[in-house]
Amino acid sequence: MKLRIGWILGGLIAFLVFVIAYMPAIHVVGRLDLPKGVSINKVSGTIWSGKAQTLVVNGLPINNLKWSISPWSLFTGTLAGDITAGNIRNTDDIAFSGSLSTSLFNFNVLDAENVVVYLPVDRVLAQVKLPLPVNAGGRFKVNIQELAIGQTCQTLSGTGDWLNATVAGTQGPIDFGTYSAKLRCEGDDIGISVSEPNLLGLSVDAMVAMNLKRINVEGKFKPDESLPEEVHQASRFFGQPDANGYIAVKL
């Protein structure tokens, strides 16, 4: 009798695992209470291996989102998987690849590792409240080795690059080259440090709020002589250079 009950329970568990594993993702996503400003369209596949044509976050479209979730992670109390999105060759696309996880007991904290993100600069700047209007182009590339983030920044180790940086000038786009930064948590915010060498002679430390609604910048710069005269003229807006030719900036 006990053996029969064991077989029945085993069969029920196997059936439930089968149902969950092959449950269409669209049925699950359709019942989710998504955060404000987030929508997901044309979902297919299963909850373990599926895709969505578009994920929109605060007006930013993320195309061709794909996920592969490890069922075995559930036994450790976490939900973990690999995520990819976008087309890395399309400079207008938001592209993403990496491993994400969250605790089944605390969905407010997201962990990530080995993440690479490409972001069109113009779309990102449209989401950030800057002290001065900037019409810029290029791509941001973010490499994250380790990340733990929730309402605040908890752990962050990574680098960021502004690739093929351009800024609109009176005679057309001005090429500023590439800028590299180190990323970290600074209190509750994200800290970004940029160092020379670069064409602007820029070394700066920035603090960015998690909601991107606040940014504080402090540093100095010294435009390279090869840059157009209008760049040197515009730099005087920030004040007079010091004895070494550097102009202080604090925003």
Secondary structure, DSSP 4 states (H G I P E B T S, - for coil): -HHHHHHHHHHHHHHHHHHHHTSBHHHHHTT--PPTTEEEEEEEEBSSEEEEEEEEETTEEEEEEEEEE-GGGGGGTEEEEEEEES-TT-TTS-EEEEEEEEETTEEEEEEEEEEEEEEEHHHHHTTS--SS---EEEEEEEEEEEEEESSSEEEEEEEEEEEEEEEEETTEEEEEEEEEEEEEEETTEEEEEE-S-STT--EEEEEE-TTSS-EEEEEEE---TTS-HHHHHHHGGG----TTS-EEEE-
